[in-house]
Amino acid sequence: MKIFHAKESYVGIDIGSSSIKIVELKKEGGKARLLTYGFSENPLDLDKMNNQEIADVITEIYQKSDIASRQTVSALSTFSVFSSIISLVGLGKNNKDIDSAVQWEAKKVIPLPIEEIILDWKKINDNKKNKDITKKDDIKVLLTGAPKTLVKKYVEIFKLAKINLLSLETETFALIRSLLGNDKSTVMIVEIGASTSNVTIAKESIPLLSRSVDIGGKTITEAISNNLNIGKERAEQFKYDMGINTTDSQEGSIPKAIIETISPIVNEIKYALDIFQNQGKEKVEKIVLTGGSALLLNLPGYLSKLLNLNVIVGNPWHRVSYPVDLEPSLNELGPRLAIAIGLAMREIE
C-alpha cells in the first residue's frame, strides 16, 4: 500500500544479481519523502533470466507495492562498468576540446574496442581561481565506460515494463548520494552484495578508487550450509543470528566460517587503503558498510578492530522523511535498498 500520494515522484530501480529493489520518492518541502518501496520476494538468478522475465518481475513489484510513477532511474553494476581518473594536459575550459581528448585517452585505458563502449565523463577539478583564464592547464576527468550491449539490455527491459528510463548511472554514484549526501570527507564505501562486494573510496562525492571481488552474501551462506550440513534457508538465518565474534578467540563453527569467507573482502579493503595512501592522498576517515550482508552481527566492530578505523553501517534514509512507525523495518531494509534510494534521489535533488 502506498504510504503517501504524489502527483510527481521518481523511482529508483536496482537490478541486482539475485533481487530487484524499487523505491519511490517525492520532493516535498525541499526534502525527499518516501512514498513506497518493494522488492522481489524470492531469490532470483537474474543472470539467467531474459529481458521479458526481468520486466515481468518489475511489473509485479510495481503492482504489489502500489508504485505510481513511470519515471525511473536505474544503475549499472559496478563490476560491469569501467571507470578511471585520467589527466588531460594543456587544455582550456572548452568542453568540446575536453570531449575530444577524453575520446582519445579512453582508447588507451579501456580494455574493449571504443566503438563497443558508451563513454561519459565528469570534470573533477577546474582551473584555480585568480589564474589567467587564457592559460591552459591540466584537467582531471572521471571517465566512465559501459558496454553498449549492457545499456541496450537495460533500455529493452524498461521498454518491456512500460517504464520511462530517464537515466542510467553506476551503483557507486547512487550509493554516494544516499549514504554520504553532503559529506565531503574521504570515505570508503564497502557494499557487500549477493554475489560481489565493491570497495569504493570517495572524496567530495567523487569516486577516486573502485575495486570488486567475487565474494558476497551467497558465498557466506553457502559456507555455513556446507560447514554445518544444513539447508541454505537455515544457513541464511544462522548467518544473521550468529554474525561475527569480535573477541580474540573466534569460537564457534559459524563465526569461524563467516570470518574465513569474508577474508577476501577484508584483504581487498586493506589493499585499496594501501593503494590510496601510497598515492600520496590523505587517509580514509571512515568506512561505511552497505548491502544485505552489512547487517551481519558484529561486522562493524570486527572490521573496526581489524583495520583500526571507524566502521559503521550506512543509513540511506538520513535525508529521506518517512512515518516514524516504519523506522524499525526501514532501518533493517536500508542496506539492501541503498542503491535504489540513491537512484530515486537523483531526480529530486
N, C-alpha and C positions, 0 to 999 in steps of 0.2 A: 504493500500500500504506500502511496506517495505521502511523504512527510509534509511537504508544503506544495502549494500550487504556484506555477510561474508561467508567465507569458513568454519570457525569453530566458532560456537556460542552455547550458552546454554540457556535453557528455564526454567523459574520458573513457576509452575502451582499451584495456590492457589484455592483449592476446599472448598468454604465456605458453609454456610447453605442455602444461597439464591442466590449465584452467583459464577461464576468461573472467575478468573482473570489470565491472562497469560502475561509474559514479556520475551522478548528475548534480551539477551545481548551478546556482544563480547568483549574480552580483546584486547585493542588496545593502544599501547604506554604506557603500564603499568596501564591503567585505563579502567574501564568498559564503553562501549559505547552502547547506546540504539539502537537496530535495529528495533524493532516493539513491539507492545503490543495489547492486545484485551481482551474483557470480554463479558460475556453473557448480552444481551441487556435487557431482561425482568426478573423480579424476579422469582426465581425457588424455588421449595420445594425439595431440594436435598436429604433430609432425606427420602422422599417417592419415589425417583427415583431409578430404578435398575441400575446395573453397565453398561449395554449396553446404556441406555438412557444418563447417565453421559458421557460415552465415545463419544457418538454422539454429545453432546454439545461441548466437547473439539475439536472434529474434525471440527465442524462448525466454531469455533473461529479461528482455525488454517487456514482454507481456507479464511475466511473474512479478516484476519489480515496479510495474506501472510507470515506466520511463516514457516521457512525452517527447522530449527534444530529438530531432533527427540531425542536429548539428553536432558533429563529433570530431575529436582529435584522437589519434592513436599513435602507438610507438613501435619503432623497430627495435628488436632485441639488441642489446649492447654487443654481444659476441658476433653478430652478423653484419655489423656496420664498422667501417674503418674510420678512425679519427686520428688526427695528428696535428701538432702545432708546428707551423712552418714559418720561417723568416723570409721576408721579401726585401731585398736590398735595393736601395736607391729609387724608391717610388714616392710619388706625391700622394695626394688625397683622392685622386680621381679613381672612382670605383671601377671604371672600365679598364684602366691600367692594371688595377689590382686583380680584377677578374681574369684578365689575360695571363697575368703572372701565375695566378693560382692554377689555372688550367695546365700551364707548362710544368710547374713544380709537382702537381699531382701525379703526373706521369712517372716521376722519379720515386715517389714514396708509396703509391698504391700498387699492390701486387697483382691487380687484374687489369685487363685492357681498359683504357679510359673510356672507350665507346660503350662499355658494358656497365658503366657506373653513372649514377646521378650525383653530382657534386653540389655541396653547399659550403659556404664559408662565412666566418664572422671575425671582424677585427677585434683583437683583444688589447690593443693599445693604440693610441693616437699620437700624432706629433705633440710634443710637450708644449705647454703654454709659453708665450713670450719668445718663441723661436720664429725665425724668418719663415713665413708661410710659403715662400717660393722655394725654400731649400727641400731637397728630397732626403727622406730618412728611411731607416729600416722599419718595417712594419711586421708585427707578428699576427698571424692569422690562424684561427682554429678551423681546420679543414675536416669536413665530414663527407664520406662517400658511401653510398648504399647501392647494392646491385639492382639494376633495373628490373630484373626478374622478380625480386622480392617486393619492390614497390608496386609492380604490376599486380602481384598476388593480393596485396592489401587493397588496392583500388577495386579489384574484382569482387573481393569478399564483401566490401561495404556496398557496392552496387547491387549485389545479390540480396543483401539485407535491407535494401532500400533506405540507406542512411547516407547523408551528405558528409563525406570525409573532407573536413576543412583543411587539415594539415597532418603531416607525419613528422615526428621528431624522434630522437633516440630516447631510450628509457632513462639515460643518465640525466638529461635536462629536466625530465619530468620529476625525477627524484630530488634534484637540486631545488626545484621550485617548491615542492611540497614539504621537504624536510628541512631545508636551510632558509628559505624565504629571503629575508633581508640580511641574514648573517653573512658578512663578507670575509670572515676569518678563514684560515686554511683548515679544511676539514676533510677527513676520509669517510666516504660512504661505502659500507660493505653490505651489498644486497645478496642474501642467501636465498636463491630461488629454488624451484623444484629440481631442476636439472643442472643448473650452473650457478656459480657465485661470481659476482662482479665487484671489483675493487676500484674505486674512483677517488682521486684526490682533487678537490676543487678549492679555488680561491676566488673571491669576488664573483661567485656564481659561474665561473668558467672551469670546466674540467681540464686539468693540466696533465693528468696521467690516468690511464684506464687499463685495467687488466682483467682477464677472465680465467676461471678454472672450472673444469667439468665435474664439479662436486656440488651437490645441493641436498635439499631435504629428502629426496628419494633415496639417495645414497646412504644417508644416515638411517633411514627407516629399514632399508634392506640389510644393513649391517646388524641392526638389532634383531631383525627377523631371523637371520642366519645364525647369529650368536646364541639366541635362546630357542631356536627351532619353533617359532610361533608364526602365525599369520601376519600379514602386513598391516591389517587393520589394528590388531592388538599392539604391534610394534610401533605404529604411529602414535597411539595413545601413550605407551610407555615412554616414548621419546620426550614428550612434553611433561609427563608426570615426574620423571626421574631427573632429566636435564643433566647438568654437569656438576660434578663435585668440585668445589672451589678450594678444598683443603689439600694439603700436600699429599696425603695418602688417597690416591684415586681408587677407593674401594667400590666394589660392585661391578658386575659384568656390563650393565647398561651404560653407566657413565664412562667406563673404560672404552667400550665400543664406540661411543659418540666421540670421545676425545681422539681416538685413533683415526676415525673417519674424517673429522674436520681438520686434521693436521695439515693437509694440502692447502686448505683455505688460510690457516694461520701462517703457513710458510709464504703464501702469496702476499699476505698483508705485510709481513716482515720485509719481503723483497721489494715491494712497492715503496715502503717507508725508506729503505736504504737507497733505492734509486733516486727518489725525490730529494733526500737530504744530500746525497753525493753530487747532485747537480747544482749545489750551492744555494738552494732555496731554503726558506725558513722552515722550521719544524711544523709538523701537523699538530694542531692544538687538541683535537679530539676525534674520536671515531664514532660514527652514527650507524647503528645496525638497522637493517630493514629486510623485508622478505619474510615469508612464513616461518622459517626456522630461526628468525631473530628472537622469537618468543621462547626458545629453549631455556629452561630454568637455569639460572646462574650463569648464562653465557656472557653477559656484560662483565660480571665480576671476574670470571675466569680470564677473559681476554685482557681486562684492565690490569690484572696482576701479572700476566704473562708479558704484556707489552709496555707496562709502566706508562699507560696513557689513560685518560678519561674515556670510557666507553659507555655509550647509552643506547637505548632503543629509541629510534626516531619517532616523533609524533607528527604525522602528516596532517592532523586535524587542527594544529595550533593556530592556523589562520582561517579556519572554517567555523562558522556558527552552526549549532545543531541543538536539539532539545536535550536538556540536562539528563533526563531519564535514560537516554540512549548511550550515555558516556561509557558505562562498563563494557557494553558489547562493541562499541566503536573503538575503544582502546585495544580490545583483543583483535579486532579486524584490521586496525590501522596498518601494521607492517605489510599485510597482504594487499591492501588497497592503495598503498603509497603512490605507485606509478599512475593508476587511474585517477587519483585525486590531482596529482600534478598535471596530468593531461587536461583535465577539465578546467583547471585554473588558468591554463594558457590563454584562453579566450576571454576571461573575465577580469584579468589584471590590467 
